[in-house]
């Protein structure tokens, strides 16, 4: 559980800016990532809970097909991945590697496994929004996803 909580702490980056130390040419920028990046977060007074605040732009896309290109950040070991985080930055420039600020990420659940790669992948799935505590569960997911060639 603590491992998942740590991963979901990465979502704090949606509402806060961080000084980037990455190669700007590696960062994925797109209109769909902008929609994800506009999500804000609110912490409970005792910092025990954090909740996503979804604007109308992302709400109208919920439950519909949504496509993102990004970098795989594995949640579990293995060369084949079906559930992982998708990031705007490569894993070697990620927050918890100590080389960068917090990248925007979403959880991806594929219908079929894909091989881990350091290159970008494009995923199409159904956009799912969660109002649960973001420290326990991903507030933004792509479910029933497929890698787009």
Backbone torsions as a table, in degrees:
resi	resn	phi	psi	omega
1	UNK	NA	-39.7	-179.4
2	UNK	-64.1	-34.6	178.5
3	UNK	-63.3	-44.3	178.3
4	UNK	-65.4	-41.6	178.2
5	UNK	-58.0	-39.8	178.8
6	UNK	-63.9	-44.8	179.8
7	UNK	-61.5	-41.6	-177.5
8	UNK	-74.8	-17.5	172.1
9	UNK	-64.0	-22.9	177.9
10	UNK	-60.7	-25.1	-178.8
11	UNK	-69.7	-13.1	177.7
12	UNK	-56.8	-27.9	-179.2
13	UNK	-59.4	-19.8	178.9
14	UNK	-61.1	-40.6	-173.0
15	UNK	-99.0	-3.8	-176.9
16	UNK	-128.5	147.4	176.1
17	UNK	-94.6	150.1	178.8
18	UNK	-132.5	151.6	177.1
19	UNK	-74.2	118.0	-178.1
20	UNK	-84.2	141.5	175.9
21	UNK	-125.7	34.3	-176.0
22	UNK	-106.2	170.2	173.4
23	UNK	-79.6	111.6	-175.8
24	UNK	-55.4	-26.8	-179.2
25	UNK	-71.2	-16.0	178.3
26	UNK	-83.6	-22.7	-175.3
27	UNK	-74.6	132.8	178.0
28	UNK	-84.3	126.1	178.2
29	UNK	-125.0	127.0	178.6
30	UNK	-156.3	165.6	178.2
31	UNK	-61.6	-38.8	-179.7
32	UNK	-69.1	-37.2	175.1
33	UNK	-66.8	-33.1	176.3
34	UNK	-62.1	-39.4	177.3
35	UNK	-61.0	-45.9	178.9
36	UNK	-64.1	-42.7	-177.4
37	UNK	-66.9	-17.0	178.7
38	UNK	-82.3	-5.0	176.8
39	UNK	-68.9	135.0	178.0
40	UNK	-108.9	162.6	-179.3
41	UNK	-129.2	146.3	179.0
42	UNK	-125.5	127.2	177.7
43	UNK	-90.4	145.2	172.5
44	UNK	-68.9	158.0	-176.9
45	UNK	-57.8	-32.6	-179.3
46	UNK	-93.7	9.6	179.9
47	UNK	59.8	18.9	-179.6
48	UNK	-90.1	-13.4	-178.2
49	UNK	-142.3	151.4	177.2
50	UNK	-141.0	136.2	-176.6
51	UNK	-127.9	140.8	176.6
52	UNK	-77.4	141.4	173.8
53	UNK	-113.2	107.8	-175.7
54	UNK	-91.1	130.2	176.3
55	UNK	-84.6	172.6	-177.0
56	UNK	-63.5	-32.1	-178.5
57	UNK	-61.4	-43.9	179.9
58	UNK	-80.0	-33.2	179.5
59	UNK	-60.2	-38.5	-178.3
60	UNK	-71.3	-15.1	178.6
61	UNK	-94.6	-12.8	-178.1
62	UNK	-61.7	139.2	178.6
63	UNK	79.0	5.8	-178.9
64	UNK	-119.3	161.6	176.6
65	UNK	-59.3	140.8	-176.2
66	UNK	-147.1	141.3	-175.8
67	UNK	-125.7	136.3	177.7
68	UNK	-138.4	142.8	169.9
69	UNK	-106.8	136.7	179.7
70	UNK	-172.5	-169.5	-177.5
71	UNK	-106.2	139.6	177.5
72	UNK	-73.6	129.9	169.6
73	UNK	-120.1	102.7	-174.9
74	UNK	-62.3	146.7	172.2
75	UNK	-97.2	-32.7	179.4
76	UNK	-124.0	158.3	175.9
77	UNK	-66.5	156.0	174.3
78	UNK	129.2	150.6	178.9
79	UNK	-80.8	-21.8	177.1
80	UNK	-104.8	131.9	-175.5
81	UNK	-125.9	135.3	171.6
82	UNK	-118.9	-22.7	178.7
83	UNK	-133.9	120.5	-176.5
84	UNK	-158.1	174.6	173.5
85	UNK	-97.0	143.8	175.2
86	UNK	-110.5	127.5	-172.6
87	UNK	-120.0	157.8	174.8
88	UNK	-81.1	-10.6	-179.9
89	UNK	-124.5	151.7	176.3
90	UNK	-64.3	154.6	-177.4
91	UNK	-59.7	-30.9	-179.6
92	UNK	-74.0	-4.4	176.4
93	UNK	-119.1	19.7	-173.1
94	UNK	-78.9	162.4	-178.5
95	UNK	-56.3	-51.1	-173.1
96	UNK	-77.8	-2.9	172.3
97	UNK	-87.5	-5.7	175.8
98	UNK	81.3	14.2	-176.5
99	UNK	-112.4	1.7	-172.4
100	UNK	-160.6	175.3	171.4
101	UNK	-79.1	-171.0	-176.5
102	UNK	-83.4	118.6	177.9
103	UNK	-81.7	158.2	173.5
104	UNK	-72.4	135.8	179.2
105	UNK	-140.9	152.6	170.6
106	UNK	-133.3	154.2	175.0
107	UNK	-83.2	138.5	178.1
108	UNK	-120.4	134.6	174.3
109	UNK	-123.7	109.1	-178.6
110	UNK	-89.0	152.5	175.2
111	UNK	-78.9	-25.5	177.5
112	UNK	-134.2	143.4	-178.7
113	UNK	-63.1	151.3	173.4
114	UNK	-126.0	150.6	-180.0
115	UNK	-75.2	136.3	176.2
116	UNK	-60.4	140.8	177.0
117	UNK	-146.7	153.8	173.7
118	UNK	-87.6	-6.2	177.6
119	UNK	-86.1	166.5	177.1
120	UNK	-73.2	153.2	171.0
121	UNK	-128.0	157.8	176.0
122	UNK	-113.4	129.0	-177.2
123	UNK	-123.5	136.2	173.9
124	UNK	-118.6	128.9	178.5
125	UNK	-156.3	-172.1	178.2
126	UNK	-93.0	127.0	-179.1
127	UNK	-74.3	122.6	-179.9
128	UNK	-119.4	130.5	177.4
129	UNK	-111.4	139.5	-179.7
130	UNK	-124.6	136.3	177.0
131	UNK	-97.4	8.5	178.2
132	UNK	-70.5	167.6	177.5
133	UNK	-55.3	119.1	-177.5
134	UNK	-69.3	-12.1	175.2
135	UNK	-79.0	-14.5	-179.2
136	UNK	-111.1	-26.2	-175.2
137	UNK	-148.0	148.3	-179.6
138	UNK	-66.1	128.6	179.1
139	UNK	-75.9	-21.9	-178.2
140	UNK	-131.6	126.4	-179.3
141	UNK	-137.3	155.7	166.2
142	UNK	-112.2	113.9	-178.0
143	UNK	-107.3	162.2	-177.2
144	UNK	51.7	40.3	-174.8
145	UNK	-79.8	156.5	175.4
146	UNK	-136.6	142.0	174.8
147	UNK	-76.4	130.2	-179.1
148	UNK	-96.8	126.4	-179.4
149	UNK	-84.5	NA	NA
